[in-house]
Amino acid sequence: MDGHDTWFITWTTYGTWLPGDARGWRKRARWSQPPQPVLEQWCREQMKGETVLLSSRDRRTVERACEEHCSVRHWELLAVTARSNHVHVVVAVDEQPQKARDQLKANATRCLRNQEVPLVVDRTWTRGGDCEKLNTGEEIETVLQYVNEAQDRKGVVDQSN
């Protein structure tokens, strides 16, 4: 879309990917950091609520919330996948990506709290999230394939409802 940049936006549910995590983690203004089990344990002890995992119903709600928000804002949503512990969105927006991410998170939270069986927790999401600009058609296609297909090929069975 004219005037719109395409972004790969990812955020995690609260308590599922802490600083120090063995899967890797990011420190503000720095790229990937090595595992730090002591830091991860300290962060876990500082948590102000329970770890949040999204059920299949919750995931559908988050995906619909993202679709609806993008439609209202006239953003081009290329893909959205909500998993039990994170959300991926590929979207072309005319906003700063962090602002778009925060709006998507807020709208998803509102929808989760208003669904038939509400998800009401103190904190639904971790603070922030990743926003990666996709500069070429090839980058967009690679990320779309990852979001739409590769998530189910990681060998992890999603056990939540």
PyMOL commands that place a pseudoatom at each C-alpha (Angstrom):
pseudoatom trace, name=CA, resn=MET, resi=1, chain=A, elem=C, hetatm=0, pos=[0.000, 0.000, 0.000]
pseudoatom trace, name=CA, resn=ASP, resi=2, chain=A, elem=C, hetatm=0, pos=[1.249, 3.490, -0.831]
pseudoatom trace, name=CA, resn=GLY, resi=3, chain=A, elem=C, hetatm=0, pos=[2.827, 5.225, 2.150]
pseudoatom trace, name=CA, resn=HIS, resi=4, chain=A, elem=C, hetatm=0, pos=[2.672, 2.081, 4.236]
pseudoatom trace, name=CA, resn=ASP, resi=5, chain=A, elem=C, hetatm=0, pos=[5.637, 0.081, 5.471]
pseudoatom trace, name=CA, resn=THR, resi=6, chain=A, elem=C, hetatm=0, pos=[5.266, -3.646, 6.039]
pseudoatom trace, name=CA, resn=TRP, resi=7, chain=A, elem=C, hetatm=0, pos=[6.168, -4.918, 9.502]
pseudoatom trace, name=CA, resn=PHE, resi=8, chain=A, elem=C, hetatm=0, pos=[6.573, -8.288, 11.177]
pseudoatom trace, name=CA, resn=ILE, resi=9, chain=A, elem=C, hetatm=0, pos=[5.296, -7.668, 14.701]
pseudoatom trace, name=CA, resn=THR, resi=10, chain=A, elem=C, hetatm=0, pos=[5.591, -10.194, 17.515]
pseudoatom trace, name=CA, resn=TRP, resi=11, chain=A, elem=C, hetatm=0, pos=[4.645, -10.038, 21.176]
pseudoatom trace, name=CA, resn=THR, resi=12, chain=A, elem=C, hetatm=0, pos=[4.466, -12.638, 23.926]
pseudoatom trace, name=CA, resn=THR, resi=13, chain=A, elem=C, hetatm=0, pos=[2.038, -13.461, 26.681]
pseudoatom trace, name=CA, resn=TYR, resi=14, chain=A, elem=C, hetatm=0, pos=[2.971, -12.463, 30.205]
pseudoatom trace, name=CA, resn=GLY, resi=15, chain=A, elem=C, hetatm=0, pos=[5.612, -14.600, 31.881]
pseudoatom trace, name=CA, resn=THR, resi=16, chain=A, elem=C, hetatm=0, pos=[6.316, -16.949, 28.976]
pseudoatom trace, name=CA, resn=TRP, resi=17, chain=A, elem=C, hetatm=0, pos=[9.577, -15.475, 27.665]
pseudoatom trace, name=CA, resn=LEU, resi=18, chain=A, elem=C, hetatm=0, pos=[11.590, -13.771, 30.368]
pseudoatom trace, name=CA, resn=PRO, resi=19, chain=A, elem=C, hetatm=0, pos=[14.950, -11.998, 30.147]
pseudoatom trace, name=CA, resn=GLY, resi=20, chain=A, elem=C, hetatm=0, pos=[17.640, -14.662, 30.455]
pseudoatom trace, name=CA, resn=ASP, resi=21, chain=A, elem=C, hetatm=0, pos=[15.497, -17.315, 28.706]
pseudoatom trace, name=CA, resn=ALA, resi=22, chain=A, elem=C, hetatm=0, pos=[17.467, -20.231, 27.229]
pseudoatom trace, name=CA, resn=ARG, resi=23, chain=A, elem=C, hetatm=0, pos=[15.703, -19.739, 23.859]
pseudoatom trace, name=CA, resn=GLY, resi=24, chain=A, elem=C, hetatm=0, pos=[17.450, -16.384, 23.594]
pseudoatom trace, name=CA, resn=TRP, resi=25, chain=A, elem=C, hetatm=0, pos=[16.187, -12.953, 24.483]
pseudoatom trace, name=CA, resn=ARG, resi=26, chain=A, elem=C, hetatm=0, pos=[16.691, -9.311, 23.598]
pseudoatom trace, name=CA, resn=LYS, resi=27, chain=A, elem=C, hetatm=0, pos=[17.986, -6.552, 25.774]
pseudoatom trace, name=CA, resn=ARG, resi=28, chain=A, elem=C, hetatm=0, pos=[16.804, -3.009, 25.024]
pseudoatom trace, name=CA, resn=ALA, resi=29, chain=A, elem=C, hetatm=0, pos=[18.840, -1.459, 22.199]
pseudoatom trace, name=CA, resn=ARG, resi=30, chain=A, elem=C, hetatm=0, pos=[20.842, -4.670, 21.757]
pseudoatom trace, name=CA, resn=TRP, resi=31, chain=A, elem=C, hetatm=0, pos=[20.284, -7.801, 19.731]
pseudoatom trace, name=CA, resn=SER, resi=32, chain=A, elem=C, hetatm=0, pos=[19.989, -11.352, 20.946]
pseudoatom trace, name=CA, resn=GLN, resi=33, chain=A, elem=C, hetatm=0, pos=[21.517, -12.163, 24.306]
pseudoatom trace, name=CA, resn=PRO, resi=34, chain=A, elem=C, hetatm=0, pos=[22.867, -15.507, 25.576]
pseudoatom trace, name=CA, resn=PRO, resi=35, chain=A, elem=C, hetatm=0, pos=[20.919, -17.533, 28.155]
pseudoatom trace, name=CA, resn=GLN, resi=36, chain=A, elem=C, hetatm=0, pos=[21.260, -16.294, 31.722]
pseudoatom trace, name=CA, resn=PRO, resi=37, chain=A, elem=C, hetatm=0, pos=[19.425, -18.728, 34.042]
pseudoatom trace, name=CA, resn=VAL, resi=38, chain=A, elem=C, hetatm=0, pos=[20.035, -16.629, 37.169]
pseudoatom trace, name=CA, resn=LEU, resi=39, chain=A, elem=C, hetatm=0, pos=[18.494, -13.569, 35.505]
pseudoatom trace, name=CA, resn=GLU, resi=40, chain=A, elem=C, hetatm=0, pos=[15.548, -15.624, 34.244]
pseudoatom trace, name=CA, resn=GLN, resi=41, chain=A, elem=C, hetatm=0, pos=[14.883, -16.982, 37.753]
pseudoatom trace, name=CA, resn=TRP, resi=42, chain=A, elem=C, hetatm=0, pos=[15.131, -13.500, 39.263]
pseudoatom trace, name=CA, resn=CYS, resi=43, chain=A, elem=C, hetatm=0, pos=[12.646, -12.168, 36.687]
pseudoatom trace, name=CA, resn=ARG, resi=44, chain=A, elem=C, hetatm=0, pos=[10.268, -15.055, 37.431]
pseudoatom trace, name=CA, resn=GLU, resi=45, chain=A, elem=C, hetatm=0, pos=[10.396, -14.191, 41.134]
pseudoatom trace, name=CA, resn=GLN, resi=46, chain=A, elem=C, hetatm=0, pos=[9.564, -10.547, 40.316]
pseudoatom trace, name=CA, resn=MET, resi=47, chain=A, elem=C, hetatm=0, pos=[6.435, -11.401, 38.314]
pseudoatom trace, name=CA, resn=LYS, resi=48, chain=A, elem=C, hetatm=0, pos=[3.309, -9.635, 39.509]
pseudoatom trace, name=CA, resn=GLY, resi=49, chain=A, elem=C, hetatm=0, pos=[0.907, -12.259, 38.182]
pseudoatom trace, name=CA, resn=GLU, resi=50, chain=A, elem=C, hetatm=0, pos=[0.624, -15.739, 36.777]
pseudoatom trace, name=CA, resn=THR, resi=51, chain=A, elem=C, hetatm=0, pos=[2.065, -16.881, 33.454]
pseudoatom trace, name=CA, resn=VAL, resi=52, chain=A, elem=C, hetatm=0, pos=[-0.582, -16.458, 30.739]
pseudoatom trace, name=CA, resn=LEU, resi=53, chain=A, elem=C, hetatm=0, pos=[-1.244, -19.121, 28.102]
pseudoatom trace, name=CA, resn=LEU, resi=54, chain=A, elem=C, hetatm=0, pos=[-3.923, -18.580, 25.471]
pseudoatom trace, name=CA, resn=SER, resi=55, chain=A, elem=C, hetatm=0, pos=[-6.493, -21.322, 24.851]
pseudoatom trace, name=CA, resn=SER, resi=56, chain=A, elem=C, hetatm=0, pos=[-7.639, -22.068, 21.291]
pseudoatom trace, name=CA, resn=ARG, resi=57, chain=A, elem=C, hetatm=0, pos=[-10.723, -19.894, 21.968]
pseudoatom trace, name=CA, resn=ASP, resi=58, chain=A, elem=C, hetatm=0, pos=[-8.461, -17.056, 23.194]
pseudoatom trace, name=CA, resn=ARG, resi=59, chain=A, elem=C, hetatm=0, pos=[-6.245, -17.396, 20.124]
pseudoatom trace, name=CA, resn=ARG, resi=60, chain=A, elem=C, hetatm=0, pos=[-9.234, -17.103, 17.779]
pseudoatom trace, name=CA, resn=THR, resi=61, chain=A, elem=C, hetatm=0, pos=[-10.383, -14.027, 19.717]
pseudoatom trace, name=CA, resn=VAL, resi=62, chain=A, elem=C, hetatm=0, pos=[-6.950, -12.396, 19.383]
pseudoatom trace, name=CA, resn=GLU, resi=63, chain=A, elem=C, hetatm=0, pos=[-6.808, -13.123, 15.654]
pseudoatom trace, name=CA, resn=ARG, resi=64, chain=A, elem=C, hetatm=0, pos=[-10.303, -11.684, 15.087]
pseudoatom trace, name=CA, resn=ALA, resi=65, chain=A, elem=C, hetatm=0, pos=[-9.425, -8.626, 17.201]
pseudoatom trace, name=CA, resn=CYS, resi=66, chain=A, elem=C, hetatm=0, pos=[-6.345, -7.983, 15.036]
pseudoatom trace, name=CA, resn=GLU, resi=67, chain=A, elem=C, hetatm=0, pos=[-8.364, -8.451, 11.841]
pseudoatom trace, name=CA, resn=GLU, resi=68, chain=A, elem=C, hetatm=0, pos=[-11.071, -6.046, 13.017]
pseudoatom trace, name=CA, resn=HIS, resi=69, chain=A, elem=C, hetatm=0, pos=[-8.588, -3.424, 14.229]
pseudoatom trace, name=CA, resn=CYS, resi=70, chain=A, elem=C, hetatm=0, pos=[-6.673, -3.490, 10.951]
pseudoatom trace, name=CA, resn=SER, resi=71, chain=A, elem=C, hetatm=0, pos=[-9.927, -3.130, 9.020]
pseudoatom trace, name=CA, resn=VAL, resi=72, chain=A, elem=C, hetatm=0, pos=[-11.028, -0.116, 11.078]
pseudoatom trace, name=CA, resn=ARG, resi=73, chain=A, elem=C, hetatm=0, pos=[-7.593, 1.545, 10.754]
pseudoatom trace, name=CA, resn=HIS, resi=74, chain=A, elem=C, hetatm=0, pos=[-7.367, 0.711, 7.008]
pseudoatom trace, name=CA, resn=TRP, resi=75, chain=A, elem=C, hetatm=0, pos=[-4.161, -1.249, 7.542]
pseudoatom trace, name=CA, resn=GLU, resi=76, chain=A, elem=C, hetatm=0, pos=[-3.368, -4.152, 5.237]
pseudoatom trace, name=CA, resn=LEU, resi=77, chain=A, elem=C, hetatm=0, pos=[-3.206, -7.269, 7.394]
pseudoatom trace, name=CA, resn=LEU, resi=78, chain=A, elem=C, hetatm=0, pos=[-1.173, -9.868, 5.523]
pseudoatom trace, name=CA, resn=ALA, resi=79, chain=A, elem=C, hetatm=0, pos=[-1.121, -12.511, 8.268]
pseudoatom trace, name=CA, resn=VAL, resi=80, chain=A, elem=C, hetatm=0, pos=[-1.950, -13.021, 11.922]
pseudoatom trace, name=CA, resn=THR, resi=81, chain=A, elem=C, hetatm=0, pos=[-1.310, -16.085, 14.035]
pseudoatom trace, name=CA, resn=ALA, resi=82, chain=A, elem=C, hetatm=0, pos=[-1.947, -16.276, 17.747]
pseudoatom trace, name=CA, resn=ARG, resi=83, chain=A, elem=C, hetatm=0, pos=[-0.230, -19.134, 19.556]
pseudoatom trace, name=CA, resn=SER, resi=84, chain=A, elem=C, hetatm=0, pos=[-0.513, -20.176, 23.187]
pseudoatom trace, name=CA, resn=ASN, resi=85, chain=A, elem=C, hetatm=0, pos=[2.370, -17.919, 24.234]
pseudoatom trace, name=CA, resn=HIS, resi=86, chain=A, elem=C, hetatm=0, pos=[2.852, -15.334, 21.456]
pseudoatom trace, name=CA, resn=VAL, resi=87, chain=A, elem=C, hetatm=0, pos=[1.251, -13.491, 18.552]
pseudoatom trace, name=CA, resn=HIS, resi=88, chain=A, elem=C, hetatm=0, pos=[2.685, -12.815, 15.075]
pseudoatom trace, name=CA, resn=VAL, resi=89, chain=A, elem=C, hetatm=0, pos=[1.249, -10.113, 12.823]
pseudoatom trace, name=CA, resn=VAL, resi=90, chain=A, elem=C, hetatm=0, pos=[2.417, -9.093, 9.355]
pseudoatom trace, name=CA, resn=VAL, resi=91, chain=A, elem=C, hetatm=0, pos=[0.855, -5.747, 8.521]
pseudoatom trace, name=CA, resn=ALA, resi=92, chain=A, elem=C, hetatm=0, pos=[1.339, -2.729, 6.269]
pseudoatom trace, name=CA, resn=VAL, resi=93, chain=A, elem=C, hetatm=0, pos=[0.684, 0.418, 8.299]
pseudoatom trace, name=CA, resn=ASP, resi=94, chain=A, elem=C, hetatm=0, pos=[1.056, 4.181, 8.024]
pseudoatom trace, name=CA, resn=GLU, resi=95, chain=A, elem=C, hetatm=0, pos=[1.890, 4.420, 11.758]
pseudoatom trace, name=CA, resn=GLN, resi=96, chain=A, elem=C, hetatm=0, pos=[5.017, 3.884, 13.789]
pseudoatom trace, name=CA, resn=PRO, resi=97, chain=A, elem=C, hetatm=0, pos=[5.188, 0.096, 14.232]
pseudoatom trace, name=CA, resn=GLN, resi=98, chain=A, elem=C, hetatm=0, pos=[5.350, 0.326, 18.030]
pseudoatom trace, name=CA, resn=LYS, resi=99, chain=A, elem=C, hetatm=0, pos=[2.146, 2.356, 18.053]
pseudoatom trace, name=CA, resn=ALA, resi=100, chain=A, elem=C, hetatm=0, pos=[0.447, -0.190, 15.777]
pseudoatom trace, name=CA, resn=ARG, resi=101, chain=A, elem=C, hetatm=0, pos=[1.701, -3.051, 17.983]
pseudoatom trace, name=CA, resn=ASP, resi=102, chain=A, elem=C, hetatm=0, pos=[0.435, -1.387, 21.142]
pseudoatom trace, name=CA, resn=GLN, resi=103, chain=A, elem=C, hetatm=0, pos=[-2.973, -0.717, 19.569]
pseudoatom trace, name=CA, resn=LEU, resi=104, chain=A, elem=C, hetatm=0, pos=[-3.259, -4.342, 18.444]
pseudoatom trace, name=CA, resn=LYS, resi=105, chain=A, elem=C, hetatm=0, pos=[-2.312, -5.583, 21.919]
pseudoatom trace, name=CA, resn=ALA, resi=106, chain=A, elem=C, hetatm=0, pos=[-4.786, -3.251, 23.630]
pseudoatom trace, name=CA, resn=ASN, resi=107, chain=A, elem=C, hetatm=0, pos=[-7.629, -4.219, 21.317]
pseudoatom trace, name=CA, resn=ALA, resi=108, chain=A, elem=C, hetatm=0, pos=[-6.846, -7.924, 21.730]
pseudoatom trace, name=CA, resn=THR, resi=109, chain=A, elem=C, hetatm=0, pos=[-6.883, -7.504, 25.523]
pseudoatom trace, name=CA, resn=ARG, resi=110, chain=A, elem=C, hetatm=0, pos=[-10.259, -5.757, 25.392]
pseudoatom trace, name=CA, resn=CYS, resi=111, chain=A, elem=C, hetatm=0, pos=[-11.703, -8.534, 23.218]
pseudoatom trace, name=CA, resn=LEU, resi=112, chain=A, elem=C, hetatm=0, pos=[-10.278, -11.258, 25.485]
pseudoatom trace, name=CA, resn=ARG, resi=113, chain=A, elem=C, hetatm=0, pos=[-11.926, -9.630, 28.504]
pseudoatom trace, name=CA, resn=ASN, resi=114, chain=A, elem=C, hetatm=0, pos=[-15.251, -9.321, 26.679]
pseudoatom trace, name=CA, resn=GLN, resi=115, chain=A, elem=C, hetatm=0, pos=[-15.462, -12.780, 25.092]
pseudoatom trace, name=CA, resn=GLU, resi=116, chain=A, elem=C, hetatm=0, pos=[-18.073, -15.312, 26.280]
pseudoatom trace, name=CA, resn=VAL, resi=117, chain=A, elem=C, hetatm=0, pos=[-15.596, -16.886, 28.710]
pseudoatom trace, name=CA, resn=PRO, resi=118, chain=A, elem=C, hetatm=0, pos=[-13.425, -13.888, 29.575]
pseudoatom trace, name=CA, resn=LEU, resi=119, chain=A, elem=C, hetatm=0, pos=[-9.687, -14.025, 30.062]
pseudoatom trace, name=CA, resn=VAL, resi=120, chain=A, elem=C, hetatm=0, pos=[-9.231, -11.629, 32.942]
pseudoatom trace, name=CA, resn=VAL, resi=121, chain=A, elem=C, hetatm=0, pos=[-5.696, -11.433, 34.298]
pseudoatom trace, name=CA, resn=ASP, resi=122, chain=A, elem=C, hetatm=0, pos=[-3.647, -8.567, 35.706]
pseudoatom trace, name=CA, resn=ARG, resi=123, chain=A, elem=C, hetatm=0, pos=[-1.227, -8.657, 32.780]
pseudoatom trace, name=CA, resn=THR, resi=124, chain=A, elem=C, hetatm=0, pos=[-1.983, -10.373, 29.499]
pseudoatom trace, name=CA, resn=TRP, resi=125, chain=A, elem=C, hetatm=0, pos=[1.147, -9.460, 27.543]
pseudoatom trace, name=CA, resn=THR, resi=126, chain=A, elem=C, hetatm=0, pos=[4.788, -8.734, 28.190]
pseudoatom trace, name=CA, resn=ARG, resi=127, chain=A, elem=C, hetatm=0, pos=[5.851, -5.138, 27.724]
pseudoatom trace, name=CA, resn=GLY, resi=128, chain=A, elem=C, hetatm=0, pos=[6.772, -4.173, 24.174]
pseudoatom trace, name=CA, resn=GLY, resi=129, chain=A, elem=C, hetatm=0, pos=[7.494, -6.733, 21.507]
pseudoatom trace, name=CA, resn=ASP, resi=130, chain=A, elem=C, hetatm=0, pos=[9.494, -6.987, 18.301]
pseudoatom trace, name=CA, resn=CYS, resi=131, chain=A, elem=C, hetatm=0, pos=[8.848, -4.862, 15.210]
pseudoatom trace, name=CA, resn=GLU, resi=132, chain=A, elem=C, hetatm=0, pos=[10.918, -5.873, 12.194]
pseudoatom trace, name=CA, resn=LYS, resi=133, chain=A, elem=C, hetatm=0, pos=[10.607, -3.907, 8.962]
pseudoatom trace, name=CA, resn=LEU, resi=134, chain=A, elem=C, hetatm=0, pos=[10.238, -6.034, 5.852]
pseudoatom trace, name=CA, resn=ASN, resi=135, chain=A, elem=C, hetatm=0, pos=[11.965, -4.240, 2.982]
pseudoatom trace, name=CA, resn=THR, resi=136, chain=A, elem=C, hetatm=0, pos=[11.523, -6.569, 0.016]
pseudoatom trace, name=CA, resn=GLY, resi=137, chain=A, elem=C, hetatm=0, pos=[8.903, -8.820, -1.467]
pseudoatom trace, name=CA, resn=GLU, resi=138, chain=A, elem=C, hetatm=0, pos=[11.180, -11.762, -0.751]
pseudoatom trace, name=CA, resn=GLU, resi=139, chain=A, elem=C, hetatm=0, pos=[11.396, -10.843, 2.946]
pseudoatom trace, name=CA, resn=ILE, resi=140, chain=A, elem=C, hetatm=0, pos=[7.612, -10.505, 3.107]
pseudoatom trace, name=CA, resn=GLU, resi=141, chain=A, elem=C, hetatm=0, pos=[7.081, -13.905, 1.452]
pseudoatom trace, name=CA, resn=THR, resi=142, chain=A, elem=C, hetatm=0, pos=[9.576, -15.606, 3.787]
pseudoatom trace, name=CA, resn=VAL, resi=143, chain=A, elem=C, hetatm=0, pos=[7.907, -14.156, 6.877]
pseudoatom trace, name=CA, resn=LEU, resi=144, chain=A, elem=C, hetatm=0, pos=[4.415, -14.974, 5.586]
pseudoatom trace, name=CA, resn=GLN, resi=145, chain=A, elem=C, hetatm=0, pos=[5.459, -18.578, 5.081]
pseudoatom trace, name=CA, resn=TYR, resi=146, chain=A, elem=C, hetatm=0, pos=[6.905, -18.672, 8.601]
pseudoatom trace, name=CA, resn=VAL, resi=147, chain=A, elem=C, hetatm=0, pos=[3.799, -17.139, 10.189]
pseudoatom trace, name=CA, resn=ASN, resi=148, chain=A, elem=C, hetatm=0, pos=[1.273, -19.159, 8.197]
pseudoatom trace, name=CA, resn=GLU, resi=149, chain=A, elem=C, hetatm=0, pos=[3.028, -22.535, 8.028]
pseudoatom trace, name=CA, resn=ALA, resi=150, chain=A, elem=C, hetatm=0, pos=[6.249, -22.950, 10.010]
pseudoatom trace, name=CA, resn=GLN, resi=151, chain=A, elem=C, hetatm=0, pos=[4.677, -22.376, 13.416]
pseudoatom trace, name=CA, resn=ASP, resi=152, chain=A, elem=C, hetatm=0, pos=[3.025, -25.794, 13.207]
pseudoatom trace, name=CA, resn=ARG, resi=153, chain=A, elem=C, hetatm=0, pos=[6.205, -27.550, 12.082]
pseudoatom trace, name=CA, resn=LYS, resi=154, chain=A, elem=C, hetatm=0, pos=[8.321, -26.765, 15.115]
pseudoatom trace, name=CA, resn=GLY, resi=155, chain=A, elem=C, hetatm=0, pos=[7.595, -30.147, 16.699]
pseudoatom trace, name=CA, resn=VAL, resi=156, chain=A, elem=C, hetatm=0, pos=[5.846, -28.602, 19.686]
pseudoatom trace, name=CA, resn=VAL, resi=157, chain=A, elem=C, hetatm=0, pos=[2.335, -29.842, 20.265]
pseudoatom trace, name=CA, resn=ASP, resi=158, chain=A, elem=C, hetatm=0, pos=[0.031, -27.127, 21.569]
pseudoatom trace, name=CA, resn=GLN, resi=159, chain=A, elem=C, hetatm=0, pos=[-1.715, -28.722, 24.562]
pseudoatom trace, name=CA, resn=SER, resi=160, chain=A, elem=C, hetatm=0, pos=[-4.012, -25.824, 25.516]
pseudoatom trace, name=CA, resn=ASN, resi=161, chain=A, elem=C, hetatm=0, pos=[-7.740, -25.890, 24.743]
for i in range(1, 161): cmd.bond("trace and resi %d" % i, "trace and resi %d" % (i + 1))
show_as sticks, trace
zoom trace
